């Protein structure tokens, strides 16, 4: 069993990548868990230089 984290970039720009990943894992006999509460991890903000904002967004993942 695996937990799949789908980034917001995949979710918004390339959703077929996430869906295909699940298909491949299931075909290999892997049970896939996906938390529907997933959201942006803050990486785009961090990459753009918005460090404080990125930390605030990423903190949700640390707290859960």
C-alpha positions as CSV (number, residue, x, y, z in Angstrom):
1,X,0.0,0.0,0.0
2,X,1.3,3.5,-0.9
3,X,0.0,7.0,-0.3
4,X,0.2,9.1,-3.4
5,X,1.0,12.8,-3.2
6,X,-0.1,14.6,-6.4
7,X,1.4,18.0,-6.7
8,X,-0.7,21.0,-7.5
9,X,1.2,21.4,-10.8
10,X,0.2,17.8,-11.8
11,X,-3.3,18.4,-10.6
12,X,-3.8,21.6,-12.6
13,X,-1.6,21.2,-15.6
14,X,-1.1,17.4,-16.2
15,X,-3.9,15.5,-14.4
16,X,-3.4,12.6,-16.8
17,X,0.0,12.0,-15.1
18,X,-1.6,11.4,-11.7
19,X,-4.3,9.2,-13.2
20,X,-1.7,7.2,-15.2
21,X,0.4,6.8,-12.1
22,X,-2.5,5.2,-10.2
23,X,-3.2,2.9,-13.1
24,X,0.4,1.7,-13.3
25,X,0.6,1.2,-9.5
26,X,-2.7,-0.8,-9.5
27,X,-1.6,-2.9,-12.4
28,X,1.5,-3.8,-10.4
29,X,-0.7,-4.9,-7.5
30,X,-0.2,-1.9,-5.3
31,X,-3.0,-0.5,-3.3
32,X,-3.1,3.3,-3.7
33,X,-4.3,5.6,-1.0
34,X,-5.0,9.3,-1.9
35,X,-5.9,11.9,0.6
36,X,-8.5,14.2,-1.0
37,X,-7.5,17.0,1.4
38,X,-4.2,17.4,-0.5
39,X,-3.4,20.9,-1.7
40,X,-0.5,22.9,-2.8
41,X,2.7,22.2,-0.7
42,X,4.1,25.7,-1.3
43,X,6.9,24.8,-3.7
44,X,5.7,27.3,-6.4
45,X,5.8,30.1,-3.9
46,X,9.2,29.0,-2.6
47,X,10.6,28.8,-6.1
48,X,9.3,32.3,-6.8
49,X,11.0,33.7,-3.7
50,X,8.0,33.9,-1.4
51,X,9.6,32.0,1.4
52,X,7.4,33.1,4.3
53,X,4.2,32.3,2.3
54,X,5.6,29.0,1.3
55,X,6.3,28.0,4.9
56,X,2.8,29.0,5.8
57,X,1.3,26.7,3.1
58,X,3.7,23.8,3.8
59,X,3.0,23.9,7.5
60,X,-0.4,22.3,6.8
61,X,1.4,19.1,5.8
62,X,3.6,19.1,8.9
63,X,0.6,19.6,11.2
64,X,-1.5,16.8,9.6
